[in-house]
Amino acid sequence: MTTRQRGSAVVADDDSRGPGELPEASVSDQLREQFMRERARREFVTASLRSHLAEQPNPRAVRACARRWINDINHLVTDVVGAMTQEHE
């Protein structure tokens, strides 16, 4: 089994597992630990976003808040990709 880098995650080329499933037993302990850290971080961020959305007073405010989060994330992606592109040039 070979692996490839996808962003900060290392992914197996023959990765046939579903979302949230652990990597195969043949994957090293280091990759398993990285997978668990990334999964925990994602769950923490998702729970924080859900909590913030739940604090909104009405459905319209929830949708507006979600649009702002989406815009902020898209701007972050643009910044990170730009920085990565400059590093590799």
N, C-alpha and C positions, 0 to 999 in steps of 0.2 A: 504494500500500500504506500503510495506517495502522498505527500502533503503539499499544499500551496498556501501562500499568504494571501488573505483577503482582509485588507485594512489591518487592524490590529489582531485579527483572529487567524488562527491556523486551521485550515479546513482540509479534510481528506478528500482526494480526488474521487474516490468511489463512495462518497458520503451519501448513503441512502437512508439515513435516520430522519425521523420527523422532528418537528420543532420541539425543543425541550427534552429530547431523548439524549441519554449519555452516549459518548463515543464508544466504539467497539473496544473490547478488552485488549486488543493489540496496540492500541494507542498508548503512548508513554504516560507515566504519571504526571509529568510536567504539563503535557497537553490537556490532560483531564483536569488538573488544578486550574489551568488557564480557562478552560471551558466553564468550570464552576464559578470562578470569579466573574467572568463576563455575564453569566446567567444571573448571578446575584445582583450585579450592578444594574442590569436591565430591569429586573424585578423591582429593585429599589426605586429607580427612576420612574417606572410605570406607576407604581403605587403613589409616589409623590405627585405625579401629574393627575392621577385619578382623584386624589384627595383635594388638590387645588381646584379641579373642575367641579367637584361636589360642593365646594364652598360657595359657588356662584348662586345668585338668588333665583334665577329662572332659566329655562331652556335656551332662550335667546342669548343670555349672558354666557352660558356654557359654550355655545357654538362660537361666539365672538372670542372668548378666551382661548378656545382650541385653535382658531385661526391665527391668533397672535403667537401661540406656541409653535405652530407649524411654520410661520414666517421666521421666527427666531431660530428654529432648528435649520431651516433652509439657509439662512445667513451664516450660521455656524459651519455648515457643510461647505459652503463656498469659501469661507476663510480657511478651513482646514485643508481642503483640496488645493487651494492656492499656495499655502505654505508647503505642502508636500511636493507640489510641482516645482517650486523654487529650490527645494532641497535636492531634488534629483537632477537638476540642470547643471 
